[in-house]
Amino acid sequence: MKRYYAAADLHVVTSYIETFSYAAVEAALAGTCTVMTDRIGAGHWLEEVGASVVVRGRASEDFAAGIESVLAQLPDAGRARGMAERTAEALSLDRVTLALEGLLMRYVPAADHETAAA
């Protein structure tokens, strides 16, 4: 699949809501930018590393603007490789584990941390 994602100019996820979208992550790891709504779980992380354009609506005009944005700045091979590397780093096991631990510490009362560690 990687070669197909890498050969594409862009990737579009038209789902209004999707839990995560592994397809968007696969595209980013191949250096291809994804256009998606803000209701797709992976959107936040992929947008942070420059691997997605997140549209805030679901109208066709919103997607068209996102697509035009990506096409106006198609990455060269070096930029695509950098996108893939940034995506791999942002979604590495260590980074995801640290993010989940941070959420646990933020939302679970301190007394429960000791119980969970035992």
Protein Blocks (a to p, Z undefined) as FASTA:
>chain_A
ZZmmmmpmbdcdfbfbdfklpmlmmmmmnopacdddfkbfklmmmmmnopaccdfbfbfk
lmmmmmmmmmmmcccfklmmmmmmmmmmmmgmklmmmmmmmmmmmmmcfklmmmmmZZ
